[in-house]
Structure formats: structure tokens, C-alpha cells
Amino acid sequence: MNAYKIKGTSNAIGAIGTPEPFERIIEATTAREAYNKNREFLYKTRVHVLTTEIQESRIATTCGLGAIGTPFQVVDPDMYL
């Protein structure tokens, strides 16, 4: 399992104006799976979800609420789009 930090913008349903930024960390096996989980979660209460960047960290071990792994590295958009 890997950790993916997903950054982007979205609007609240019915909102007019500037999109709000978001940043979430999701555990998934691939960048595509993390991308889809994020969109599925956000589209329950948000619209116009735009993912601007995904970063990956390979988790080596989990300790309580934290995880030990590699630093986050940017994933090529071709891996999740």
C-alpha cells in the first residue's frame, strides 16, 4: 500500500465564485486508484473537482497513527489520467 497526496481545487455544490483548494492523503495501491477514490469522495458534496498534482510515498511500515516510508514524489499525470 502507498500513500498519495492529492492537491487540487473544487467548488461546493451551488457555489459561484473562486474554487477552494484541497489537499488530501489517501492510501491506495496505485495513483489511479487514489485519483478515483478522491473524486468519488469529493463529488458527494463538491463540483468541478480539478486535480492539479499527485505525489506518492511508498509506505514501508505503519506505526500507530503514523507511517514510515519514502518522501513524497510527484507522479506523472499519465499514471492516473
C-alpha positions in Angstrom: 0.0 0.0 0.0 1.2 3.5 -0.8 0.2 7.0 0.4 -0.8 9.5 -2.2 -1.0 13.3 -1.5 -3.6 14.8 -3.9 -3.8 18.5 -4.4 -6.4 20.5 -6.5 -9.4 22.7 -6.4 -13.2 22.3 -6.2 -16.4 24.2 -5.6 -19.2 23.5 -3.2 -22.4 22.4 -4.8 -24.3 25.5 -5.9 -21.4 27.8 -5.1 -20.5 30.7 -7.5 -17.0 32.1 -7.4 -13.4 31.1 -6.8 -12.7 27.3 -6.4 -11.4 26.3 -3.0 -8.1 24.4 -2.8 -7.9 20.9 -1.2 -5.1 18.6 -0.2 -5.8 15.0 0.9 -3.7 12.0 1.7 -5.1 8.7 0.6 -3.8 5.1 0.9 -4.1 3.1 -2.3 -2.1 0.6 -4.4 -1.8 2.8 -7.5 -2.0 6.5 -8.3 -5.1 5.8 -10.5 -6.9 4.2 -7.6 -6.1 7.2 -5.3 -7.3 9.6 -8.0 -10.6 7.7 -8.4 -11.1 7.4 -4.6 -10.6 11.2 -4.2 -13.0 12.1 -6.9 -15.6 9.6 -5.6 -15.3 11.2 -2.1 -15.4 14.8 -3.2 -18.2 14.6 -5.7 -20.6 13.8 -2.8 -20.5 17.4 -1.7 -18.4 19.2 -4.4 -18.4 20.0 -8.1 -15.8 20.9 -10.7 -13.0 18.8 -9.0 -9.7 19.6 -10.6 -6.7 17.5 -9.6 -3.5 19.5 -10.1 -0.9 17.2 -8.6 -0.5 13.8 -7.1 2.6 12.8 -5.0 3.4 9.3 -4.0 5.1 7.9 -0.9 5.9 4.2 -0.6 4.9 3.1 2.9 7.4 0.7 4.5 5.7 0.2 7.8 2.8 1.6 9.9 3.4 2.7 13.5 0.2 3.6 15.3 -1.3 6.6 13.6 1.8 7.3 11.6 3.6 5.6 8.7 7.2 5.3 7.8 8.1 5.5 4.2 9.8 7.4 1.4 9.4 11.2 0.9 6.6 12.3 -1.4 7.5 12.4 -5.0 5.4 13.9 -7.9 3.6 11.3 -10.0 3.5 11.8 -13.8 -0.1 12.7 -14.8 -0.1 9.9 -17.4 -0.1 7.4 -14.5 -3.6 8.5 -13.2 -5.4 10.2 -16.0 
